[in-house]
Structure formats: C-alpha cells, structure tokens
C-alpha cells in the first residue's frame, strides 16, 4: 500500500505551538526566556578560564618554538586540562561558556569550521573504536565503510592534522571508565596519551566528567603528569550560603520579581530565617550549584506564569513537586523534618527503603554486622 503524502505547505512549528496564546501569555513567555537565558558567572568560572588560557598559551609557545626549530622537552608534548565535578555542578555549561570565549575555538561544534578545537561527548559504552568514530564525525569525516579500530584511530590522527586541530575536548569521560573491560579502558588511555605525545602533531586535551574519571587519569603516570586539574566542588553549608543567596537574588532581578520574603539582605550574616530557606534549597538540589540554578529558574517560571510579582517558598515547593512527583510530606520546602528527606529517591521513596532493607539482609547473611 502506498503512503499518502499531503501537498500542503507545512505550517511553521513555532506558529503552531504558539497559536493558542494571547498577548499576556506572550509577554510572560518573554520574561521566562529572559530568566532561562541568563548566565550568572561565579568565582569558579574565572579559575577555569585561567587554566584554559594556560593550556592555550602552552600550545602557542610550543608552536612558536617549533617554527623556530628550538622547541625542547615539555614544549614538544600536548597537555591536558581536566574538569571534574559531580553531575549537576554545571561543569558542562561553564566549560562551554569558557570555550566560546576563545576566538581560535570559534565554530568548534561545526565539523566544517576551521576551529582549532573539536568537541565530543564520550559514547556509552566508551569503547576505543566508538571514541574514534565520534572524533571522526566531529572532524567532518564520514564513511559508510566498517572500519577496523586501528584504521579508525589512524584516520583520526590524519584528519586532526589535515584540519589543523590542536585541541580535543571529550565530555562525560566517565563513560569510558564504565566499560567493564580494563583492556578497552587502557586502549583509550594509551591512544589519548599518544595524541599528546605525537612528535609531528601533538594535541592538547580538555577532559571533563564526574569524579569517576579519577581512576582513568591516575592509573597512568604519563597522563597524570601532563594534567592540570580543576574541581567543581558541591555546595557546603554554611560556607556557601552567600553564593546561593546571590543566585536567587540575581535571577529574581532578571525575572522582575520581588524576593524580599526569602532573602531580605544579602549583606546579612545572621539572618536565620533566610538561612533556613537557603539550606532547604541546597538540600533539594543535592548540594549542586547547577541544580540550584535550575530550581530557581523553575520557581521563577511558575511565579511569572501565575501572574505573581513576588517569589515565595510556595513557588519552590511547586517546582520541587513537579521535578520529583513527591507528596507534601516529602517536599523539602514544606516538610518539618526536611533534612531527613532523601532527595535522590524522592520519586519512589518506598523503593529506596526496600533496597535499604535488602542491603541489611545481605549484610547479615554474609556474616557482617549492621
């Protein structure tokens, strides 16, 4: 049976999605966009940018001295910058902001550009051949042939030189270390090391991922000594109360909302009422800055769409409920004993309790104590 197709011109998707909205909805949507598009620089951004600039300067010095025939020692090798942080710290967003500020990296996500950088997300599972194929796609090299692993990596090295690429960024590097085959992990490790050690065309690496990448880096002395590490730590209270306050205040200003009931004075160090709200927000966000920002944006979105002019704890309670599906008893912004709530299992807390019980039974069965 033949498939019938319409001869009508397709209607613009944006127009179709927005056809039902009135002028008030459009105005609110613009305010929400203003909040969602906002970027708040934090002190850690500057540290990352400095380390990235150091990496770029090392490459520039090496190229300069190679051209003059006087490069020696470490300048003949690529280096590595490693950004490590838990999921939700915002490391990917911050890193891409930093990369976008480098003129030589313009167009790095476009395979047809002349950028000195290419960027990929490590495949999962991150076996050696799959990593090579991802890099080839980022380099704009496509083929329908089934390539052997060694052929794929040889093409990567050739294409990097042909394209003039000097930097390779691999995000979610933990995918590689999650492969249940130490031989595969070592092959990736050796190949990345070879890219940095290539005497004809050394490449510098920018690696990012969760703390699971630490064993990948630490298992090889030659990789480790070429690395500069930047860590994005999780929030810690009361140390980071001021940071969370600033995030709330800045995004409220962006959305045109009053937040006086939540945070009355950013300069105050003894405001216990607002400190409790900040602690609840941090706990609800698993103590990760990136999730704090998302939670604040979600709460502001709810307030704007409701037509409210003041951000309240109720908006955060709604945002948390929508994100987790929890009931009021387990809502961090409503519960009395909020600190005891396991936010990682907020969707189905009973499953977490069952797993805890099973863990206890296994411990006792194996002769342990609980």
Beta strands, then each sheet from edge to edge (+ up, - down):
strand 1: 80-85
strand 2: 117-121
strand 3: 167-171
strand 4: 204-209
strand 5: 227-232
sheet 1: 2+ 3+ 4+ 1+ 5+
end
